[in-house]
Amino acid sequence: MLELDQVSKRFGEVTALDRVSFRVRPGTMTGFVGANGAGKTTTMRIVLGVTGADSGEVRWEGAPLDLAVRQGFGYMPEERGLYPKMPLRDQLVFLARLHGVDDAEARRRAEELLEALGLGERAGDKLDALSLGNQQRVQVAAALVHDPVLLVLDEPFSGLDPLAVDAMAGILRERAAAGVPVLFSSHQLELVERLCDEVVIVDSGRVVAAGDAQGLRRAHARARYRLTVEPDAGWLRGVPGLDVLDVDGPRALVELPTLTDADPGVLRAQEQELLRRALEAGTVREFTPVVPTLAELFREVVR
């Protein structure tokens, strides 16, 4: 397990990280989410030892990180860092050999990864002959070729078409299922929501939310409901204290004044009162709590 404990970093007068703490557990995919400049890349560079922390500690399996441990990690930077004039297969074999993999095994892994990422027929091509999206696939292969114990990926899905996203997601799921902790950053929140077991949200160098993805969405949910009431839901606008977010004929989206983490008895009473009014107004076809998407949660915690 990877642990960050109170990690801080300053660049001159700028505080890039302010006591950042979170865990990436074995067998989980953890989405690392934040706006540009929030501190995601700096955090990843500290984990990999590219940048040093001013204070705090990064641990692997309970012990502080050193070079030997970091050599077992797989890292994909946001900026492409491979050799543009080197054939794909040779490049992956070279990188695997740097990690101590013997030549025959390195070639087997390189061929296997290129095939899995849809680049098997391009194995002899030079990197700069590929599209930017295919170069991104090779970057991921480079992070995987030495069979790392931890994956740290900075915007791995950037520039990929839907088929490439599915292929890469499948490979990352396989690694997570084998017990490898996977940490990746992305601005594609719908993709993070679909793939990740856990989410860490950072804002201005601080962790503002972290934990189980579905649990975070429920914990930050407001008392919001989707109603379908025939013949028309316009009467909801006259209910005192009710925030009517949208009405379209019989369908409406409303929010009760009580938050979901308030007294359950109060919330239940408000739900029952709203349902009673709806039944009096007509036929109720739907009365469903609405859990926020990850994008809505992100906007809520960073505003």
N, C-alpha and C positions, 0 to 999 in steps of 0.2 A: 504494500500500500504506500502511496505517495502522500506525504503530509506537509503542508505549509503552515508554519506557526509564527504568527506576528511578524511577517516579513515586510520590511520597509525599505524604500529606495528613493533617494533624492538625486536630481540632476541640477546642480546649482541651486537656484531658488525654487525650483519646481519639485513638488512632491509627487513622484510617479506612483508609488505604492505606500499605503498607510496602514500598517499592521494587518496585512492580508493573511487570513487563515482559512484553509479548507482542506478536504481530503479527496483523493481519487482512489476508490476502492477496487480491489481485484475483480475482474469480470464485469466491470461497469463501463459504460460510455458516458462521459461527463462533458456537457456542453459548457463552454466558457464564453460568456456573453457580455458585451459592453459596447458602448459607442466608441468611435475612433478616439484614441488618446486616453482611454479609460484605464490602461495599465495591463492589458492582456499580453501583449508581446513582451513587455518587460518582465512579467511574471514567468513566462515560458523560458526566456533567456536565463533567468536566475536558476530555474530548475535544471537547465542544461549546463550551467556553469559558464555560459558566454558572458554574463554580467554578474557581478557580485552584489549581494544584498548589503545594505548598511547595518541592518539589525534583523533579528529573527532567525529562524532556522528552517531548512528544508530537509526532511528525513525520508528515507526509503526503508521500509520494513523496520521502522523504529530507530534507525541509526542515521547519523548525519551523512550527507552525500560526500563521496570523494570521486576522483577521476575513474577509478576502477569500476565503481558502480555505474557511473554515468555512461561508460562505454557500452553498457548493456541496454541503453535507452535508444529509442528510435525517434528522430526529430525531423519534422518538415517545416522549414521556415516559410514565411509568407513570400519573401523574395526568392526567386528561383536561383539556385546555387550550384547547378550541375555544369558539366563541361559541354559547351554547345557543339564542338566539332568531334566529339567522341561517340562511337556507336552505342546504342542503348544497352545491348547485352554486355559489351566490354565494360561499360561504365558501372553497371550494377555488380558485375563480378569483382571489379576493382574495389568498390566500396565494401563489399562483403569480406574480401580478403583483408582489408584494413581492420576489420573487426575480428580477425582470427579464424574465419571460415576457410576450410581447405578448398582448393580450386574446383574439384569435381562437385562438391556440395554447393559452392557458390554459383556455378553454372546451372545446376539443377534448379536452385531457388530463383535465379534470374529468369530462366525460361518459364518457370511456373507462374511467376508474378506477371510477366509481360503477357502471357496467355490469358490470365484471369482478368487483366485490365484491358483486354481487347487489342493488344499491341504485339501479339505473337509474330505476325507477318512483318512487323517493322523492326524486329530485333537487331538487324544489321544496319539500320538507318542511323544517321547522325541526329543528335537531339534537335539542332536548329532546322532540320527538314520537317519537323512536326508542327502542327498547329499549337497554339498556346494551351488549349484544353488538353491535348495529348501530352504536352510537356508537363502539365500538372499531374497527369497520371504517373509519369515516370518519377516525378518528385516523391509521390507516395510510395512507389515501389522501392526507391532508394531508402526510405525510412523503414521499410519492412524487411529488406533482403537479408539482414543478419539475425532475424527472428528475435526482435527485442522483447525485453521483459516489461517495458512501459512504452506507450506511444504518446508523443506530444506533437500535435499537428496544428499549425497556424493557418487558418483559412484553407483547409484542404479541398473544399468543394468550389472554390472560386473559379469562375470561368468554365465550369463543366456543363455539358448538355445533360438532359434527364437520364439518358442511358448510362452515361459515364458516372453520374451521381449514384445510380442504382448499383453499378458494378463496384464502386468504391465503398459504398455503404455495406454491401454484402461482405467484402473483405474485412472491414473493421468489425462488423458483427461477429465474424468467425474468430477474430483475435480476442474479442471480449469474451466470447463463449468459452475460449480456451483458458480464461483466467487472467488475461492481460488487461491492466488498467489502461483506458484510452481517454485522453484529455484533448479536446479539439475546440478551437475558437471558430465562430462563424457569425456572419451578419444575417444568415438565412434562418430566421427564427422558426419558421414552419418546419424546416429540416431538423433543427435541433429538437423541436418538440416531438417529431416523429421518431428520431433515432435514440435519444438520450434517456438513460435511467435517472441521471441526476443533472442538476444545472447549478452553475455558479454565475451570479450576475455582479459585475463590478461597475462602479461609477466613480469617476475622479479618484481612482486609486484605492477605493474601499470596497469591500464585499458588502453589498446591500441585501442580498438574498442568496441562500445556498441550501441545497437539500434535494430530496426526491422530487422529480419534476412534477408529477401529478399532485403530490402533497402540497407543494408550493402554490400551485394554481388554486387548489381548494382553500388553502390558508389565506390567500390574498383575495379570495372571491368576495364580491359584494352581494347583498341579498337581491340578486337580479333574476327575473323570471320571464319566460316566454309564454304568452297566453294566446290562445285562439278561442274567441267567444263569438258565437253566432247570435244575432245577425251582424253586429258591429261592435267594435271595441272602443269607439270614440268616447264613451262615457267615463273611461278610466282617467281622462284629463281632469275630471271634477272630483276625484278622490283626494281628500286632504292628506298631505304628507307624502303622497306617492309621486315619484319622479318618473314621468312617462318619457322614455327615451325614443320611442318610435311607435307609430300607429299606421297600419295599412289595412283598411277595411276591418275584417274580423281578427287580424293578427296584431299583436303588440309586444313591445319589449319594455318592461318596467323595472324599477328599483325601489325596494322598501327603504325606509329611513334608518333601520337598524342594520349594522354590519353583521356579517356571518359569524364573527368571532365574539359577538356580544352575548348577553344572557340568552341561552337557548329558549327559555320560556317566553321571553319577549318576542323573539323572532317567530316562534311557532304561533303565538297569538296573532301577530300581524299577518302571517301566511293564511291562517284560518279566516281572518276577517276579509282579506282580499278574495279568497276563494268563495266565501259566502256572498259577497257583493257580485262576483262574476256569475254565480249560479242564479242569483236573482235577476241578472240582466239578460240571461238567455242560456243557450246550450254551450257548455264548456267542452271544447274538443282537445285542448292542451293546456297544461299548467306545469311547466318544467323549469327547474332551477337551471341557470346558465353559469357554467364554470368558465372563467376567462381563458383565452388562449395565452400562449407564452408571450406573444407580441403585446397583448394587453397588459399582462403582468409586468413586462419590461417597462412599458410606459408608466405604469403605476409606481414602481419602486425607484425609478431614476428621475422622476419629474421634480 
